[in-house]
């Protein structure tokens, strides 16, 4: 029977040849194969090898220090094809400084591209990405100057007279994965991982191209001791296994802790133990955004403001059972974590594979998605992927906003230095932000307002002081906060003049309450 060899991290690093393509599977620090990644970095710093690699990853995979930050060295990488770099400052610096070729693809299309590659298909064919910076008529996903003349990795195809994107296959030489238990035959489980991810499709894609699969595991067990339904990857598809010698440091469940059984579904934590969020600008935005929900909606929560506050506010308001919260990592229900721990949750009642989750997002689409945003223009285009010279990338943003029935962007009205307070149920701007976010033209189109209007998608842009709706006639200001002056604190701080609804109204003052609930449960039950 074919079975893998058990080797050290250094021996795994010595398997990686120069000029090869390496795929790593993980999200944030979840399922990061730190023992292997650190060994690869150490070997490069000592010997200069492996060098000129292409790194392939569907999700952002770092906590600003670990994960694929270990590859962020000039000379080690020639090219990166990734989904998101928001928590990878050194990688973003290499991209911004034109030290490596850089392509950004939507995270869900990337995860599903592995499936297409595994089955020998000519790529992933979809409408997701049309009209955005990933469209080859715009940037083709190319994120810096030196990549502009490099080969395209996406193109357009016509099927039955309709236009589609084709995300081309990326032949893999190596795939690095992580699991929990491995038996003597190499069969690998993911029991204690906080996400299922797209481990098996990536492994099979690597096999399709004759590549090598290297796995990191936490526990080694006797052959035959694993239940067959527990096995995520059969050992016949794994070439080498590295047992992690220090799980506390190099096999962490997520950035903030080595292991908590609540985040892999082994236990449930009482909701009463959750602390109330202190009042803040983010909480005010989240409260108003949640007013767009109705009972029984299925919603998605993106990174940034939504992931920090949407789940906790629902729990505070006793409304978690009224709707179904999902996260792109495959979560259904529960209380998602935010920041560097994005993508995991406690008390979730289902956890799908990453690529399977996007079948729902790309197909039926969620009822409402809550997304962060960087800037917006008069056409309703939104940039959430490139702010200044920082190339954060799309993550699941493009996938989810393309087919959601209702998109609610959550953003501060200005940035850099904005300070607010909320006395008396009113919003008080104590210091204005120095960066304008409502601009004449966005730097990069992550969400195409024209396409959204044509297909009748609902869209709101919620800030702490004003709410905008994308209507057939254009972007329209529909609400302002109590205590805010329309001219000096809204319109004068925009680079364009929006339409103003003749029914312009005040935002619900309960949004700005500094303690207690604001009545969300009743709002959900009365919305239609």
Helices and strands as residue ranges (DSSP letters): E 5-7, H 9-15, E 21-24, H 34-47, E 53-57, G 67-71, E 77-82, H 89-96, E 101-104, H 107-118, E 124-126, G 145-147, E 154-159, E 162-167, E 174-178, E 181-183, E 188-189, H 199-208, E 212-217, E 219-221, G 228-230, E 231-233, G 235-237, E 240-243, H 247-250, G 261-263, G 271-273, H 281-290, E 298-301, H 305-316, E 324-327, E 331-332, E 335-336, G 339-341, E 345-346, E 350-351, H 354-362, E 368-372, E 375-376, E 382-383, H 397-403, E 406-410, E 414-415, E 419-421, G 423-425, E 428-431, E 435-436, H 449-454, E 458-462, E 466-471, E 474-480, H 486-489, G 491-493, E 499-506, G 509-512, H 520-526
